[in-house]
Amino acid sequence: MENMKFIASALSALLLALALPNELTSQGVALVGFFCLGPYFAALIKSRSYGEAALLGALFGALSHGVSSYWLYFFKDFAIWTLGSTSLAYGGLHALLAVFLRRITRIRRPQGYLVRPFLIALLWTLWEWSKSIGFLGYPWGLVAYAVQNYPRLIQIADFTGVYGLSFLLSFSSAFMAEWFEQQGSARRALWRPGLIGLCIFVWFSVYGMFKLAHPTPTVDRVPLLLIQHNADTWVGGELDSLSTVMKLSRQGFDSVVSTGIPAGGLQKSKATPGETEPRFYKPALIVWSETVLRRPFEDYRPFYRKNPPDQPLIPFLEETGVPLLTGAPVVLNWETYDATNSAILIEPTSRVAFSYAKQHPVPFAEAIPFWEYQWMRDFMKNVVGLDGGWTMGTTATVMEIPTPSKRPLRFGVPICFEDAFAGLCADFYRKGADLMINITNDSWSKTDSAEIQHFAAARFRTVENRRVLVRSTNAGLTAVVDAEGRTIASLPLFVPAYLAVSVPVQRSDVPTVYFLLGDWFPALGAIVILLYLVGTTIVAYRSPRDLHLTGL
């Protein structure tokens, strides 16, 4: 019987991985998300000690992370660090979390089991929030992502952020665990928290239906040309990759010039009966992905004037008259080669109009803490095999281009996994961005699940702020997501292609609750958990005979 607890924890880890986008089901299995944590919570309720709970948590944490993020194995030659060390780290973090979860399950006061599912769900939500912020933040694997492809449910993100859904799904699992734990009249009494949970689900659903029936107003439309060149930057040559992206840019541009992009939306209303649908015959912006240019553009203008030989970059921009947004390094100091992983906006004259440096690099890969100390440099070079990283940016830059409507388009450019960080993206909107254009290179992952998991995390930014997200990636998922979190255009994964699309610019005069208050929901959960822990400790201190009631 003792082994059943560990089997239950392992089962929960596998079910969580199944609920999220994976290689078996590309979008994940939403229904599984409502009970995947149940066996694990039940195991913690039955655990006999904090030590056993910690072991259960370590098993769940290491296995759930390793299975759901197994594609980290393909990060160059660093699998032992990217997958192995992170799985061990999450095992340790979940061991600590399990101790707090068990503390909550020790409620023995009369009918304490009626509030236990809520406290467990709040603590789990607080955990998912805490793992998603800061330098070491990794906002992957949230149980909320199980329902990312269900527009009716995700609309609540403009109020609670993604963490409202984390609470709903973890509560469902905690309720099921409690139901199996209780017997007789205690089980029958669980109808009360069950009814509250059902009301929350209905509230989220009805709210979502209302929001979908009243979408965010479209104030403009802008034609963009997104290039997905599907090149492995760790294997292919520089010129081969550049040649591919240039060929796709030429094909896409020529296609737009000859056939146009349906304008739709506001422009469609300008057509009179009998006329064909208005079309854009020139993109307002060409967008490449992260790190397409491997040489600093401003320092290598002569190179880009002649390369790639079959279609040089600078002459192409001069000919088309269209600005280019692309990823490129920007060198700050040539002597020390301090450089940033940046997004640059190149005008047709080849002038760099805007530059944004990535602020949240991948920890220990793109940025190494304590790099200024020799012992860290020696360890990373001799043991890990890394020679250094990028210099981090410090500010959210909002770029701007003219549009066919003469209304300037202002946009932020989060780089790679920055679009998974809600606070970072909100900074662009606070500075006046109309929408977000993310440039990403996840091609090294070699798996569909990695691409879709990234997309699943990013799409919540649209609902949180009621703004459009454009993603131009190396291998996927290149797409346009509207302000309700719905995909309105996309390209297949791992296929070289271009996407010519009329992008709606959506915005409301009234900011969302989430935009104004940020992560208020997990903060509220933290206060509730703290008050509970302090309150039960005080009661136990004043009444030693109640120690058995609180479980201390």
KETORVO-782585 format. One record per residue (C-alpha): residue number from 1; residue in three letters; x, y, z. Coordinates in steps of 0.05 Angstrom, whole numbers, plus 5000, padded with zeros to 4 digits. Example, Ala and Ser with C-alpha at 12.3 -4.5 7.8 and 13.67 -1.06 7.14 Angstrom:
2
{node 1; ALA; {5246; 4910; 5156}}
{node 2; SER; {5273; 4979; 5143}}
This chain:
552
{node 1; MET; {5000; 5000; 5000}}
{node 2; GLU; {5057; 5047; 5015}}
{node 3; ASN; {5081; 5041; 4943}}
{node 4; MET; {5013; 5063; 4919}}
{node 5; LYS; {5027; 5134; 4941}}
{node 6; PHE; {5089; 5137; 4898}}
{node 7; ILE; {5052; 5105; 4840}}
{node 8; ALA; {4998; 5157; 4848}}
{node 9; SER; {5049; 5213; 4847}}
{node 10; ALA; {5082; 5185; 4784}}
{node 11; LEU; {5014; 5177; 4752}}
{node 12; SER; {4997; 5250; 4765}}
{node 13; ALA; {5063; 5272; 4734}}
{node 14; LEU; {5047; 5233; 4671}}
{node 15; LEU; {4975; 5258; 4669}}
{node 16; LEU; {4999; 5330; 4675}}
{node 17; ALA; {5045; 5319; 4616}}
{node 18; LEU; {4987; 5290; 4577}}
{node 19; ALA; {4942; 5349; 4593}}
{node 20; LEU; {4993; 5397; 4565}}
{node 21; PRO; {5013; 5400; 4491}}
{node 22; ASN; {5054; 5338; 4477}}
{node 23; GLU; {5078; 5292; 4421}}
{node 24; LEU; {5017; 5247; 4426}}
{node 25; THR; {4964; 5302; 4426}}
{node 26; SER; {4991; 5368; 4399}}
{node 27; GLN; {4942; 5412; 4437}}
{node 28; GLY; {4941; 5369; 4500}}
{node 29; VAL; {4879; 5337; 4531}}
{node 30; ALA; {4839; 5391; 4566}}
{node 31; LEU; {4794; 5343; 4605}}
{node 32; VAL; {4855; 5310; 4637}}
{node 33; GLY; {4875; 5379; 4664}}
{node 34; PHE; {4815; 5377; 4711}}
{node 35; PHE; {4838; 5316; 4749}}
{node 36; CYS; {4912; 5304; 4732}}
{node 37; LEU; {4936; 5329; 4800}}
{node 38; GLY; {4885; 5289; 4839}}
{node 39; PRO; {4926; 5225; 4851}}
{node 40; TYR; {4985; 5267; 4875}}
{node 41; PHE; {4942; 5308; 4923}}
{node 42; ALA; {4910; 5244; 4949}}
{node 43; ALA; {4979; 5214; 4961}}
{node 44; LEU; {4999; 5276; 5001}}
{node 45; ILE; {4935; 5272; 5043}}
{node 46; LYS; {4953; 5200; 5060}}
{node 47; SER; {5027; 5213; 5072}}
{node 48; ARG; {5050; 5193; 5142}}
{node 49; SER; {5104; 5246; 5151}}
{node 50; TYR; {5134; 5308; 5122}}
{node 51; GLY; {5193; 5268; 5099}}
{node 52; GLU; {5149; 5221; 5059}}
{node 53; ALA; {5111; 5280; 5030}}
{node 54; ALA; {5177; 5311; 5008}}
{node 55; LEU; {5196; 5246; 4972}}
{node 56; LEU; {5128; 5244; 4937}}
{node 57; GLY; {5138; 5316; 4916}}
{node 58; ALA; {5209; 5303; 4890}}
{node 59; LEU; {5184; 5245; 4848}}
{node 60; PHE; {5126; 5285; 4820}}
{node 61; GLY; {5167; 5347; 4806}}
{node 62; ALA; {5226; 5313; 4771}}
{node 63; LEU; {5182; 5267; 4730}}
{node 64; SER; {5130; 5319; 4709}}
{node 65; HIS; {5183; 5368; 4687}}
{node 66; GLY; {5226; 5315; 4653}}
{node 67; VAL; {5168; 5286; 4613}}
{node 68; SER; {5133; 5351; 4594}}
{node 69; SER; {5198; 5388; 4577}}
{node 70; TYR; {5237; 5329; 4550}}
{node 71; TRP; {5254; 5370; 4488}}
{node 72; LEU; {5306; 5407; 4531}}
{node 73; TYR; {5348; 5346; 4516}}
{node 74; PHE; {5361; 5373; 4446}}
{node 75; PHE; {5393; 5438; 4470}}
{node 76; LYS; {5459; 5428; 4434}}
{node 77; ASP; {5506; 5384; 4475}}
{node 78; PHE; {5481; 5407; 4542}}
{node 79; ALA; {5426; 5356; 4556}}
{node 80; ILE; {5455; 5336; 4623}}
{node 81; TRP; {5447; 5409; 4645}}
{node 82; THR; {5385; 5432; 4608}}
{node 83; LEU; {5343; 5371; 4624}}
{node 84; GLY; {5381; 5332; 4677}}
{node 85; SER; {5398; 5389; 4725}}
{node 86; THR; {5331; 5424; 4716}}
{node 87; SER; {5293; 5359; 4730}}
{node 88; LEU; {5333; 5351; 4794}}
{node 89; ALA; {5320; 5424; 4812}}
{node 90; TYR; {5245; 5417; 4802}}
{node 91; GLY; {5247; 5353; 4843}}
{node 92; GLY; {5278; 5393; 4900}}
{node 93; LEU; {5229; 5451; 4893}}
{node 94; HIS; {5169; 5405; 4892}}
{node 95; ALA; {5196; 5369; 4954}}
{node 96; LEU; {5193; 5435; 4990}}
{node 97; LEU; {5124; 5451; 4962}}
{node 98; ALA; {5099; 5383; 4984}}
{node 99; VAL; {5117; 5399; 5056}}
{node 100; PHE; {5072; 5461; 5053}}
{node 101; LEU; {5017; 5422; 5018}}
{node 102; ARG; {5019; 5368; 5071}}
{node 103; ARG; {5015; 5422; 5124}}
{node 104; ILE; {4949; 5443; 5094}}
{node 105; THR; {4924; 5372; 5089}}
{node 106; ARG; {4934; 5365; 5165}}
{node 107; ILE; {4871; 5405; 5179}}
{node 108; ARG; {4833; 5363; 5228}}
{node 109; ARG; {4783; 5413; 5255}}
{node 110; PRO; {4709; 5396; 5247}}
{node 111; GLN; {4693; 5398; 5173}}
{node 112; GLY; {4762; 5424; 5157}}
{node 113; TYR; {4760; 5380; 5095}}
{node 114; LEU; {4709; 5428; 5066}}
{node 115; VAL; {4760; 5484; 5060}}
{node 116; ARG; {4821; 5440; 5046}}
{node 117; PRO; {4809; 5437; 4970}}
{node 118; PHE; {4808; 5513; 4966}}
{node 119; LEU; {4873; 5520; 5006}}
{node 120; ILE; {4908; 5467; 4965}}
{node 121; ALA; {4887; 5501; 4901}}
{node 122; LEU; {4909; 5570; 4926}}
{node 123; LEU; {4977; 5542; 4946}}
{node 124; TRP; {4986; 5507; 4879}}
{node 125; THR; {4967; 5572; 4843}}
{node 126; LEU; {5018; 5609; 4885}}
{node 127; TRP; {5070; 5558; 4865}}
{node 128; GLU; {5055; 5565; 4791}}
{node 129; TRP; {5061; 5640; 4797}}
{node 130; SER; {5127; 5638; 4836}}
{node 131; LYS; {5159; 5591; 4784}}
{node 132; SER; {5140; 5638; 4728}}
{node 133; ILE; {5173; 5702; 4752}}
{node 134; GLY; {5244; 5728; 4763}}
{node 135; PHE; {5310; 5712; 4732}}
{node 136; LEU; {5300; 5637; 4741}}
{node 137; GLY; {5228; 5640; 4719}}
{node 138; TYR; {5203; 5583; 4675}}
{node 139; PRO; {5129; 5594; 4659}}
{node 140; TRP; {5122; 5526; 4626}}
{node 141; GLY; {5082; 5466; 4651}}
{node 142; LEU; {5026; 5507; 4684}}
{node 143; VAL; {4964; 5464; 4692}}
{node 144; ALA; {4924; 5522; 4663}}
{node 145; TYR; {4955; 5510; 4594}}
{node 146; ALA; {4912; 5447; 4589}}
{node 147; VAL; {4854; 5492; 4568}}
{node 148; GLN; {4894; 5541; 4526}}
{node 149; ASN; {4857; 5521; 4463}}
{node 150; TYR; {4788; 5534; 4492}}
{node 151; PRO; {4770; 5608; 4480}}
{node 152; ARG; {4709; 5608; 4526}}
{node 153; LEU; {4751; 5589; 4586}}
{node 154; ILE; {4812; 5631; 4575}}
{node 155; GLN; {4775; 5698; 4571}}
{node 156; ILE; {4778; 5703; 4646}}
{node 157; ALA; {4853; 5718; 4638}}
{node 158; ASP; {4837; 5792; 4628}}
{node 159; PHE; {4813; 5791; 4701}}
{node 160; THR; {4854; 5740; 4739}}
{node 161; GLY; {4910; 5727; 4690}}
{node 162; VAL; {4927; 5654; 4673}}
{node 163; TYR; {4927; 5639; 4748}}
{node 164; GLY; {4852; 5640; 4754}}
{node 165; LEU; {4851; 5579; 4710}}
{node 166; SER; {4908; 5548; 4750}}
{node 167; PHE; {4863; 5554; 4811}}
{node 168; LEU; {4802; 5525; 4776}}
{node 169; LEU; {4838; 5463; 4751}}
{node 170; SER; {4878; 5450; 4814}}
{node 171; PHE; {4815; 5459; 4856}}
{node 172; SER; {4781; 5407; 4813}}
{node 173; SER; {4837; 5357; 4826}}
{node 174; ALA; {4839; 5374; 4901}}
{node 175; PHE; {4764; 5365; 4906}}
{node 176; MET; {4768; 5296; 4873}}
{node 177; ALA; {4825; 5276; 4920}}
{node 178; GLU; {4783; 5298; 4979}}
{node 179; TRP; {4722; 5261; 4954}}
{node 180; PHE; {4760; 5195; 4950}}
{node 181; GLU; {4790; 5208; 5019}}
{node 182; GLN; {4724; 5219; 5056}}
{node 183; GLN; {4669; 5170; 5071}}
{node 184; GLY; {4596; 5171; 5090}}
{node 185; SER; {4568; 5238; 5115}}
{node 186; ALA; {4634; 5273; 5105}}
{node 187; ARG; {4634; 5255; 5031}}
{node 188; ARG; {4562; 5277; 5024}}
{node 189; ALA; {4579; 5344; 5056}}
{node 190; LEU; {4629; 5357; 5000}}
{node 191; TRP; {4571; 5380; 4957}}
{node 192; ARG; {4582; 5450; 4984}}
{node 193; PRO; {4654; 5462; 4959}}
{node 194; GLY; {4636; 5422; 4897}}
{node 195; LEU; {4579; 5470; 4883}}
{node 196; ILE; {4625; 5530; 4893}}
{node 197; GLY; {4675; 5500; 4844}}
{node 198; LEU; {4619; 5488; 4793}}
{node 199; CYS; {4596; 5560; 4801}}
{node 200; ILE; {4667; 5584; 4787}}
{node 201; PHE; {4670; 5541; 4724}}
{node 202; VAL; {4602; 5567; 4701}}
{node 203; TRP; {4624; 5639; 4716}}
{node 204; PHE; {4688; 5631; 4675}}
{node 205; SER; {4648; 5600; 4617}}
{node 206; VAL; {4592; 5651; 4616}}
{node 207; TYR; {4642; 5708; 4622}}
{node 208; GLY; {4680; 5677; 4563}}
{node 209; MET; {4617; 5672; 4521}}
{node 210; PHE; {4601; 5745; 4535}}
{node 211; LYS; {4671; 5768; 4516}}
{node 212; LEU; {4672; 5728; 4452}}
{node 213; ALA; {4604; 5757; 4433}}
{node 214; HIS; {4633; 5827; 4445}}
{node 215; PRO; {4704; 5824; 4418}}
{node 216; THR; {4755; 5879; 4426}}
{node 217; PRO; {4744; 5934; 4374}}
{node 218; THR; {4789; 5934; 4312}}
{node 219; VAL; {4816; 6004; 4300}}
{node 220; ASP; {4861; 5989; 4241}}
{node 221; ARG; {4892; 5935; 4197}}
{node 222; VAL; {4964; 5929; 4177}}
{node 223; PRO; {4993; 5883; 4123}}
{node 224; LEU; {5053; 5843; 4148}}
{node 225; LEU; {5098; 5791; 4115}}
{node 226; LEU; {5124; 5739; 4164}}
{node 227; ILE; {5182; 5694; 4143}}
{node 228; GLN; {5192; 5624; 4173}}
{node 229; HIS; {5256; 5597; 4142}}
{node 230; ASN; {5264; 5533; 4184}}
{node 231; ALA; {5339; 5534; 4190}}
{node 232; ASP; {5380; 5500; 4244}}
{node 233; THR; {5427; 5556; 4265}}
{node 234; TRP; {5472; 5506; 4301}}
{node 235; VAL; {5483; 5464; 4238}}
{node 236; GLY; {5473; 5504; 4174}}
{node 237; GLY; {5521; 5556; 4146}}
{node 238; GLU; {5509; 5630; 4155}}
{node 239; LEU; {5500; 5645; 4081}}
{node 240; ASP; {5456; 5584; 4069}}
{node 241; SER; {5408; 5607; 4123}}
{node 242; LEU; {5409; 5679; 4099}}
{node 243; SER; {5398; 5657; 4027}}
{node 244; THR; {5336; 5617; 4048}}
{node 245; VAL; {5305; 5674; 4086}}
{node 246; MET; {5319; 5722; 4028}}
{node 247; LYS; {5287; 5676; 3977}}
{node 248; LEU; {5225; 5669; 4019}}
{node 249; SER; {5222; 5745; 4029}}
{node 250; ARG; {5227; 5755; 3954}}
{node 251; GLN; {5173; 5704; 3940}}
{node 252; GLY; {5128; 5733; 3993}}
{node 253; PHE; {5138; 5804; 3971}}
{node 254; ASP; {5126; 5787; 3897}}
{node 255; SER; {5063; 5749; 3916}}
{node 256; VAL; {5035; 5808; 3955}}
{node 257; VAL; {5051; 5856; 3898}}
{node 258; SER; {5017; 5812; 3846}}
{node 259; THR; {4957; 5785; 3884}}
{node 260; GLY; {4951; 5828; 3946}}
{node 261; ILE; {4930; 5813; 4017}}
{node 262; PRO; {4854; 5817; 4031}}
{node 263; ALA; {4846; 5880; 4073}}
{node 264; GLY; {4782; 5858; 4108}}
{node 265; GLY; {4757; 5892; 4170}}
{node 266; LEU; {4753; 5968; 4167}}
{node 267; GLN; {4778; 5972; 4095}}
{node 268; LYS; {4724; 5924; 4070}}
{node 269; SER; {4670; 5974; 4088}}
{node 270; LYS; {4700; 6024; 4039}}
{node 271; ALA; {4683; 5980; 3979}}
{node 272; THR; {4620; 5996; 3940}}
{node 273; PRO; {4573; 5942; 3914}}
{node 274; GLY; {4603; 5905; 3855}}
{node 275; GLU; {4675; 5923; 3872}}
{node 276; THR; {4725; 5869; 3892}}
{node 277; GLU; {4747; 5865; 3964}}
{node 278; PRO; {4800; 5918; 3980}}
{node 279; ARG; {4870; 5890; 3983}}
{node 280; PHE; {4939; 5912; 4007}}
{node 281; TYR; {4990; 5907; 3951}}
{node 282; LYS; {5051; 5920; 3994}}
{node 283; PRO; {5069; 5897; 4063}}
{node 284; ALA; {5081; 5951; 4116}}
{node 285; LEU; {5135; 5908; 4148}}
{node 286; ILE; {5175; 5845; 4135}}
{node 287; VAL; {5189; 5804; 4197}}
{node 288; TRP; {5244; 5753; 4206}}
{node 289; SER; {5257; 5711; 4268}}
{node 290; GLU; {5306; 5714; 4325}}
{node 291; THR; {5382; 5713; 4308}}
{node 292; VAL; {5372; 5709; 4233}}
{node 293; LEU; {5429; 5758; 4224}}
{node 294; ARG; {5491; 5729; 4257}}
{node 295; ARG; {5534; 5791; 4246}}
{node 296; PRO; {5520; 5860; 4276}}
{node 297; PHE; {5483; 5896; 4220}}
{node 298; GLU; {5510; 5966; 4230}}
{node 299; ASP; {5582; 5941; 4234}}
{node 300; TYR; {5575; 5896; 4173}}
{node 301; ARG; {5537; 5939; 4123}}
{node 302; PRO; {5587; 5925; 4067}}
{node 303; PHE; {5576; 5850; 4079}}
{node 304; TYR; {5500; 5856; 4076}}
{node 305; ARG; {5504; 5900; 4014}}
{node 306; LYS; {5535; 5841; 3977}}
{node 307; ASN; {5506; 5781; 4013}}
{node 308; PRO; {5475; 5733; 4003}}
{node 309; PRO; {5504; 5734; 3933}}
{node 310; ASP; {5440; 5712; 3897}}
{node 311; GLN; {5397; 5765; 3932}}
{node 312; PRO; {5435; 5816; 3975}}
{node 313; LEU; {5397; 5843; 4035}}
{node 314; ILE; {5408; 5918; 4030}}
{node 315; PRO; {5392; 5924; 3956}}
{node 316; PHE; {5329; 5884; 3968}}
{node 317; LEU; {5306; 5933; 4022}}
{node 318; GLU; {5322; 5992; 3977}}
{node 319; GLU; {5283; 5961; 3920}}
{node 320; THR; {5221; 5942; 3959}}
{node 321; GLY; {5218; 6004; 4003}}
{node 322; VAL; {5194; 5960; 4061}}
{node 323; PRO; {5226; 5962; 4131}}
{node 324; LEU; {5252; 5897; 4161}}
{node 325; LEU; {5246; 5873; 4233}}
{node 326; THR; {5296; 5819; 4249}}
{node 327; GLY; {5338; 5788; 4304}}
{node 328; ALA; {5412; 5807; 4305}}
{node 329; PRO; {5469; 5815; 4354}}
{node 330; VAL; {5487; 5886; 4375}}
{node 331; VAL; {5559; 5894; 4400}}
{node 332; LEU; {5567; 5942; 4458}}
{node 333; ASN; {5642; 5933; 4467}}
{node 334; TRP; {5686; 5902; 4414}}
{node 335; GLU; {5745; 5893; 4461}}
{node 336; THR; {5706; 5849; 4510}}
{node 337; TYR; {5654; 5829; 4458}}
{node 338; ASP; {5597; 5849; 4503}}
{node 339; ALA; {5536; 5840; 4458}}
{node 340; THR; {5461; 5837; 4464}}
{node 341; ASN; {5411; 5790; 4433}}
{node 342; SER; {5370; 5843; 4399}}
{node 343; ALA; {5312; 5858; 4352}}
{node 344; ILE; {5328; 5914; 4303}}
{node 345; LEU; {5282; 5953; 4256}}
{node 346; ILE; {5319; 5968; 4191}}
{node 347; GLU; {5291; 6022; 4146}}
{node 348; PRO; {5293; 6015; 4070}}
{node 349; THR; {5352; 6063; 4071}}
{node 350; SER; {5389; 6012; 4115}}
{node 351; ARG; {5387; 6058; 4175}}
{node 352; VAL; {5371; 6022; 4241}}
{node 353; ALA; {5311; 6060; 4267}}
{node 354; PHE; {5300; 6021; 4331}}
{node 355; SER; {5336; 5969; 4371}}
{node 356; TYR; {5311; 5928; 4430}}
{node 357; ALA; {5357; 5884; 4472}}
{node 358; LYS; {5329; 5821; 4504}}
{node 359; GLN; {5316; 5834; 4578}}
{node 360; HIS; {5302; 5764; 4602}}
{node 361; PRO; {5353; 5716; 4574}}
{node 362; VAL; {5351; 5641; 4586}}
{node 363; PRO; {5387; 5633; 4653}}
{node 364; PHE; {5455; 5598; 4651}}
{node 365; ALA; {5451; 5594; 4575}}
{node 366; GLU; {5443; 5665; 4549}}
{node 367; ALA; {5463; 5698; 4615}}
{node 368; ILE; {5506; 5668; 4669}}
{node 369; PRO; {5502; 5696; 4740}}
{node 370; PHE; {5567; 5712; 4775}}
{node 371; TRP; {5604; 5712; 4708}}
{node 372; GLU; {5648; 5767; 4735}}
{node 373; TYR; {5681; 5717; 4782}}
{node 374; GLN; {5736; 5673; 4756}}
{node 375; TRP; {5711; 5610; 4791}}
{node 376; MET; {5644; 5615; 4754}}
{node 377; ARG; {5678; 5627; 4687}}
{node 378; ASP; {5724; 5567; 4698}}
{node 379; PHE; {5665; 5523; 4718}}
{node 380; MET; {5621; 5543; 4659}}
{node 381; LYS; {5679; 5536; 4609}}
{node 382; ASN; {5711; 5472; 4635}}
{node 383; VAL; {5652; 5434; 4662}}
{node 384; VAL; {5591; 5459; 4625}}
{node 385; GLY; {5625; 5481; 4561}}
{node 386; LEU; {5598; 5552; 4555}}
{node 387; ASP; {5644; 5610; 4541}}
{node 388; GLY; {5596; 5666; 4559}}
{node 389; GLY; {5528; 5695; 4545}}
{node 390; TRP; {5491; 5757; 4523}}
{node 391; THR; {5489; 5823; 4558}}
{node 392; MET; {5419; 5836; 4583}}
{node 393; GLY; {5377; 5895; 4561}}
{node 394; THR; {5347; 5943; 4611}}
{node 395; THR; {5285; 5975; 4579}}
{node 396; ALA; {5224; 5959; 4538}}
{node 397; THR; {5232; 5993; 4471}}
{node 398; VAL; {5169; 6009; 4431}}
{node 399; MET; {5181; 6012; 4355}}
{node 400; GLU; {5140; 6048; 4303}}
{node 401; ILE; {5126; 6043; 4229}}
{node 402; PRO; {5079; 6080; 4181}}
{node 403; THR; {5018; 6043; 4156}}
{node 404; PRO; {4973; 6047; 4095}}
{node 405; SER; {4920; 6082; 4138}}
{node 406; LYS; {4972; 6136; 4157}}
{node 407; ARG; {4962; 6116; 4229}}
{node 408; PRO; {5030; 6097; 4259}}
{node 409; LEU; {5035; 6026; 4285}}
{node 410; ARG; {5071; 6022; 4352}}
{node 411; PHE; {5093; 5953; 4375}}
{node 412; GLY; {5137; 5917; 4425}}
{node 413; VAL; {5183; 5860; 4405}}
{node 414; PRO; {5192; 5808; 4461}}
{node 415; ILE; {5247; 5760; 4439}}
{node 416; CYS; {5239; 5685; 4444}}
{node 417; PHE; {5209; 5662; 4510}}
{node 418; GLU; {5199; 5734; 4534}}
{node 419; ASP; {5128; 5730; 4507}}
{node 420; ALA; {5113; 5679; 4562}}
{node 421; PHE; {5126; 5731; 4616}}
{node 422; ALA; {5063; 5772; 4630}}
{node 423; GLY; {5097; 5829; 4668}}
{node 424; LEU; {5150; 5840; 4615}}
{node 425; CYS; {5100; 5843; 4559}}
{node 426; ALA; {5055; 5890; 4598}}
{node 427; ASP; {5113; 5940; 4601}}
{node 428; PHE; {5109; 5948; 4525}}
{node 429; TYR; {5035; 5965; 4530}}
{node 430; ARG; {5047; 6014; 4586}}
{node 431; LYS; {5094; 6050; 4538}}
{node 432; GLY; {5041; 6055; 4484}}
{node 433; ALA; {5048; 5992; 4442}}
{node 434; ASP; {4988; 5975; 4398}}
{node 435; LEU; {5007; 5902; 4392}}
{node 436; MET; {5064; 5853; 4403}}
{node 437; ILE; {5109; 5822; 4351}}
{node 438; ASN; {5148; 5764; 4379}}
{node 439; ILE; {5209; 5736; 4343}}
{node 440; THR; {5231; 5667; 4364}}
{node 441; ASN; {5280; 5612; 4346}}
{node 442; ASP; {5259; 5546; 4378}}
{node 443; SER; {5282; 5504; 4319}}
{node 444; TRP; {5335; 5469; 4362}}
{node 445; SER; {5279; 5433; 4401}}
{node 446; LYS; {5262; 5389; 4340}}
{node 447; THR; {5194; 5374; 4370}}
{node 448; ASP; {5124; 5398; 4357}}
{node 449; SER; {5107; 5398; 4431}}
{node 450; ALA; {5162; 5449; 4447}}
{node 451; GLU; {5136; 5497; 4394}}
{node 452; ILE; {5063; 5490; 4415}}
{node 453; GLN; {5078; 5495; 4490}}
{node 454; HIS; {5113; 5561; 4477}}
{node 455; PHE; {5054; 5585; 4436}}
{node 456; ALA; {5005; 5562; 4490}}
{node 457; ALA; {5040; 5605; 4542}}
{node 458; ALA; {5045; 5665; 4495}}
{node 459; ARG; {4972; 5667; 4473}}
{node 460; PHE; {4949; 5686; 4543}}
{node 461; ARG; {4984; 5754; 4535}}
{node 462; THR; {4931; 5772; 4483}}
{node 463; VAL; {4872; 5761; 4530}}
{node 464; GLU; {4906; 5792; 4590}}
{node 465; ASN; {4916; 5858; 4554}}
{node 466; ARG; {4864; 5852; 4498}}
{node 467; ARG; {4916; 5864; 4444}}
{node 468; VAL; {4939; 5824; 4383}}
{node 469; LEU; {5001; 5780; 4384}}
{node 470; VAL; {5042; 5767; 4321}}
{node 471; ARG; {5094; 5712; 4323}}
{node 472; SER; {5148; 5705; 4270}}
{node 473; THR; {5190; 5645; 4284}}
{node 474; ASN; {5246; 5604; 4254}}
{node 475; ALA; {5207; 5538; 4253}}
{node 476; GLY; {5142; 5551; 4290}}
{node 477; LEU; {5093; 5569; 4313}}
{node 478; THR; {5088; 5629; 4266}}
{node 479; ALA; {5018; 5657; 4276}}
{node 480; VAL; {4973; 5717; 4288}}
{node 481; VAL; {4930; 5713; 4351}}
{node 482; ASP; {4872; 5762; 4361}}
{node 483; ALA; {4855; 5798; 4426}}
{node 484; GLU; {4809; 5740; 4446}}
{node 485; GLY; {4865; 5689; 4442}}
{node 486; ARG; {4841; 5658; 4376}}
{node 487; THR; {4890; 5640; 4321}}
{node 488; ILE; {4869; 5677; 4258}}
{node 489; ALA; {4928; 5657; 4214}}
{node 490; SER; {4987; 5609; 4221}}
{node 491; LEU; {5040; 5567; 4186}}
{node 492; PRO; {5053; 5493; 4195}}
{node 493; LEU; {5112; 5474; 4239}}
{node 494; PHE; {5182; 5460; 4212}}
{node 495; VAL; {5165; 5482; 4141}}
{node 496; PRO; {5200; 5539; 4104}}
{node 497; ALA; {5144; 5586; 4085}}
{node 498; TYR; {5119; 5657; 4087}}
{node 499; LEU; {5054; 5685; 4115}}
{node 500; ALA; {5025; 5748; 4083}}
{node 501; VAL; {4970; 5771; 4129}}
{node 502; SER; {4927; 5831; 4145}}
{node 503; VAL; {4937; 5840; 4220}}
{node 504; PRO; {4880; 5872; 4259}}
{node 505; VAL; {4899; 5925; 4309}}
{node 506; GLN; {4851; 5916; 4368}}
{node 507; ARG; {4846; 5958; 4429}}
{node 508; SER; {4794; 5982; 4478}}
{node 509; ASP; {4788; 6049; 4512}}
{node 510; VAL; {4781; 6013; 4579}}
{node 511; PRO; {4842; 5975; 4604}}
{node 512; THR; {4832; 5905; 4632}}
{node 513; VAL; {4833; 5890; 4706}}
{node 514; TYR; {4895; 5848; 4696}}
{node 515; PHE; {4931; 5905; 4660}}
{node 516; LEU; {4916; 5951; 4719}}
{node 517; LEU; {4928; 5904; 4777}}
{node 518; GLY; {4975; 5851; 4749}}
{node 519; ASP; {4981; 5786; 4789}}
{node 520; TRP; {4932; 5805; 4843}}
{node 521; PHE; {4901; 5736; 4845}}
{node 522; PRO; {4962; 5696; 4868}}
{node 523; ALA; {4979; 5754; 4915}}
{node 524; LEU; {4911; 5746; 4947}}
{node 525; GLY; {4923; 5671; 4952}}
{node 526; ALA; {4989; 5684; 4987}}
{node 527; ILE; {4954; 5728; 5038}}
{node 528; VAL; {4901; 5675; 5051}}
{node 529; ILE; {4953; 5620; 5059}}
{node 530; LEU; {4995; 5664; 5105}}
{node 531; LEU; {4935; 5681; 5149}}
{node 532; TYR; {4917; 5608; 5154}}
{node 533; LEU; {4987; 5586; 5174}}
{node 534; VAL; {4994; 5643; 5225}}
{node 535; GLY; {4924; 5631; 5252}}
{node 536; THR; {4932; 5557; 5263}}
{node 537; THR; {5000; 5567; 5294}}
{node 538; ILE; {4972; 5617; 5344}}
{node 539; VAL; {4915; 5571; 5362}}
{node 540; ALA; {4963; 5513; 5372}}
{node 541; TYR; {5008; 5556; 5416}}
{node 542; ARG; {4951; 5580; 5460}}
{node 543; SER; {4918; 5512; 5466}}
{node 544; PRO; {4968; 5455; 5469}}
{node 545; ARG; {4910; 5406; 5471}}
{node 546; ASP; {4892; 5429; 5401}}
{node 547; LEU; {4959; 5406; 5371}}
{node 548; HIS; {4927; 5343; 5346}}
{node 549; LEU; {4873; 5384; 5312}}
{node 550; THR; {4920; 5429; 5273}}
{node 551; GLY; {4970; 5374; 5256}}
{node 552; LEU; {5030; 5414; 5281}}
